[in-house]
């Protein structure tokens, strides 16, 4: 059986992933679970709560799914995506779905292609027409103000 753990975002609750969880429950024969991270839910009580508690709570729910499921999917929304990524690096999961994960991803292959293109356009005098270069130049201007 497939087990699917849905993890909500910072200051949120399972309602953030509930429409997707409900759809998956109806459309597939999966064991779909959502978790409420400590300090979250209907009333926020984040004072004194450590991020390690969020990680541990999600991990315990994941381990619970492993008891009844042979295939695990993780879905994380926003900060829940970061927690899901952590869990996917620690445990074998078949699928990892990140919804608006709170991180920037770097693709080294794409970065090299972009850099090569900018160097080529720079040497040919066309660098000012490169939209990526223009974004970097604007970021540099903004950071100096």
matplotlib code that plots the C-alpha trace (Angstrom):
import matplotlib.pyplot as plt

x = [0.0, 1.1, 1.4, 1.4, 2.4, 1.3, 3.1, 1.8, 3.8, 4.9, 2.1, -0.4, -2.2, -3.3, -6.1, -3.3, -2.9, -6.4, -7.9, -5.0, -5.1, -8.9, -8.5, -5.8, -7.9, -10.8, -8.8, -6.3, -6.3, -3.6, -3.2, -3.0, -2.1, -1.6, 0.3, -0.1, 3.3, 3.8, 2.7, 0.6, -3.1, -6.3, -4.4, -0.8, 1.3, 4.8, 6.5, 9.0, 8.6, 11.9, 12.1, 13.5, 10.0, 8.5, 11.0, 10.5, 6.7, 6.8, 9.4, 7.2, 4.2, 6.4, 7.6, 4.0, 3.2, 6.1, 4.5, 1.5, 2.8, 5.5, 5.8, 5.9, 5.2, 6.0, 4.2, 5.3, 3.9, 6.2, 8.2, 6.7, 8.5, 11.8, 10.8, 9.8, 13.1, 15.0, 12.9, 13.4, 17.2, 17.0, 14.5, 13.7, 10.7, 9.3, 8.1, 8.9, 6.5, 7.3, 4.6, 6.0, 8.9, 10.7, 14.0, 15.9, 17.3, 20.5, 20.9, 24.7, 24.1, 21.7, 24.1, 26.9, 24.8, 23.6, 27.2, 28.5, 25.7, 26.5, 30.3, 29.5, 27.2, 29.7, 32.4, 30.1, 28.9, 25.3, 25.4, 22.9, 20.2, 20.6, 17.6, 19.4, 22.3, 19.9, 18.3, 21.7, 22.7, 19.4, 19.9, 23.4, 22.1, 19.3, 21.7, 24.0, 21.2]
y = [0.0, 3.6, 5.9, 9.6, 12.2, 15.8, 18.5, 22.0, 25.2, 27.7, 29.2, 27.0, 23.8, 20.7, 22.8, 24.1, 20.7, 19.3, 19.8, 17.8, 15.2, 14.7, 14.4, 11.8, 9.8, 9.8, 9.2, 6.6, 3.8, 5.4, 5.9, 9.7, 11.4, 15.0, 16.2, 19.2, 20.5, 21.6, 25.2, 25.2, 24.5, 26.5, 28.7, 29.5, 28.8, 29.0, 30.6, 28.1, 25.6, 24.6, 23.6, 20.2, 19.5, 20.1, 17.7, 15.0, 15.2, 14.8, 12.0, 10.1, 10.3, 9.1, 6.2, 5.4, 5.2, 2.8, 0.3, -0.2, 1.0, -0.4, 2.7, 6.3, 9.6, 12.9, 16.2, 19.4, 22.9, 25.9, 25.1, 21.7, 21.2, 21.7, 19.2, 16.8, 17.3, 16.5, 13.4, 12.2, 12.6, 10.5, 7.8, 6.0, 7.6, 6.9, 10.4, 13.9, 16.7, 20.2, 22.9, 26.4, 25.1, 27.8, 27.5, 28.5, 25.7, 25.8, 23.7, 23.6, 22.4, 25.3, 27.8, 26.7, 27.0, 30.5, 31.6, 30.3, 32.2, 35.4, 35.2, 34.6, 37.6, 39.7, 38.9, 39.7, 43.0, 41.8, 41.3, 44.2, 42.1, 39.2, 39.2, 37.1, 39.4, 42.3, 40.8, 40.3, 43.8, 45.1, 43.0, 44.5, 48.0, 47.4, 45.9, 48.9, 51.4]
z = [0.0, -0.7, 2.3, 1.7, 4.4, 3.8, 5.8, 6.2, 6.3, 8.9, 11.0, 9.1, 9.8, 7.8, 6.2, 3.8, 2.3, 3.0, -0.5, -2.0, 0.8, 0.3, -3.5, -3.1, -0.6, -3.1, -6.3, -5.1, -2.6, -0.5, 3.2, 3.3, 6.5, 7.5, 10.5, 12.8, 13.7, 17.4, 18.0, 14.8, 14.2, 15.0, 17.5, 17.1, 20.2, 18.8, 21.8, 23.2, 20.3, 18.6, 15.0, 16.1, 17.5, 14.1, 12.5, 15.2, 14.9, 11.1, 11.5, 13.9, 11.6, 8.7, 10.8, 11.6, 7.9, 7.4, 9.7, 7.3, 3.9, 1.7, -0.5, 0.9, -0.8, 0.9, 0.1, 1.8, 1.5, 2.1, 5.3, 5.2, 2.0, 3.8, 6.4, 3.7, 1.9, 5.2, 5.7, 2.1, 2.5, 5.7, 4.7, 1.5, -0.2, -3.6, -4.4, -2.9, -3.9, -2.9, -3.1, -2.8, -0.8, 1.2, -0.5, -3.6, -5.7, -7.7, -10.8, -11.5, -15.1, -15.8, -14.1, -16.4, -19.5, -18.4, -17.6, -21.0, -22.7, -20.8, -21.6, -25.3, -25.4, -23.5, -26.0, -28.9, -27.3, -26.8, -23.0, -22.5, -24.3, -21.9, -19.5, -16.9, -16.8, -16.6, -13.5, -11.8, -12.6, -11.1, -8.0, -7.6, -8.0, -5.5, -2.9, -3.1, -2.2]

ax = plt.figure().add_subplot(projection="3d")
ax.plot(x, y, z, "-o")
ax.set_aspect("equal")
plt.show()
